[in-house]
Amino acid sequence: MNTEVDNRQYDVLESSSPEDEVDQFQLLEEKVDGLIERTMALKSEKEALEEKLQIEEEKVSDLSSKIETLRSGRNDAKQKIMALLEKMEQVSR
């Protein structure tokens, strides 16, 4: 069974002219070169996106810290206001 497939492949190689073989190798080389270029471009794009992601993650972290600081300050202000209102109630009694 495999011999039949092997023979057909051999027949194809035997029937092709040297020019066809050169054209096929040139076409293969061009495709491989194209794949290499595309792979390199994708790697560069990936690195750029990873850098952008890192920057955005740092921004998110900074903003989260600022939000937490503002919440803490708001809670402190709320407690102080509550304490002042209680003092005012004691004075008005």
N, C-alpha and C positions, 0 to 999 in steps of 0.2 A: 504494500500500500504506500509506504513512504517512498519507495523506489520510484513509483509512478510520479509522485509530486516532484521528487528530486530531478527526474528526467525532464519534466516539463520546464522546470526552472533552468536546467542546463540547455534545453532547446531554445529558450528565450535568449539566453546569453549567446549561444552559438549563432543565432539568426541576426543579432544586432550588429551593425557595422561599427567600426572603431570610432567614427564620428558621433554615432548615437551614444556610445558608452561615454565619450568625453562630455557630451552634452548632459547626460544623466549625472555624471560626477560633478559637473559645474553647477547644475541645478541643485543637487544635494548640498554642495558647498555653500551656495547662496542661501539656501534655506537654513542651514546650520548657522551661518553668519548672522542671518536675520534673527534667529532664536537667541543667539548670544547677545546681540544688541538689545533685543527686547527684555531679556533677563536682566541685563545691566541697568537698563532704564527703570525697570520695576524695582530693583534693589535700591536705586537712588531715590526713587519716589517713596519707597517704604521708609528709608532712613529719614527723609524730610518729614514724613507724616509722624514718625515716632518722636522726632524733635518737637514738632508742633503739639503733639499730645502731651509730652512732658511739660511744656510751657503752660498749656491749658490746665493740666492737673495741678501745677503749682499755683496758678491763679485761683482755682477752685479752693485749694487748701487755704490760701490767704483770705479769700472772701469768707470762708467758713469760720476762720478765726475771728475776723472782724464782726461777723454776725453774732458769734458767741459773746464777744466783748460787749457789743451793743445790748444784747439780751441781759447780760449780767448788770450792766449799767442801768438799764430800764428797771430791772427788779430792785436794785438798790434804791433808785429814785422812788419807786412805788412804796417800798418799806418806809422810807423817810417821810413821804407824804402821809402815809397811814399813821406814823408816829406823831406827826404834827397835828393831824386831825384829832387824834385822841387827846393830845394836850389841850387843843382848843375846846374840846368837849368838857374837859375837866375844869377849865377856866370859866366856861359859860354856866356851870351848874351852880 
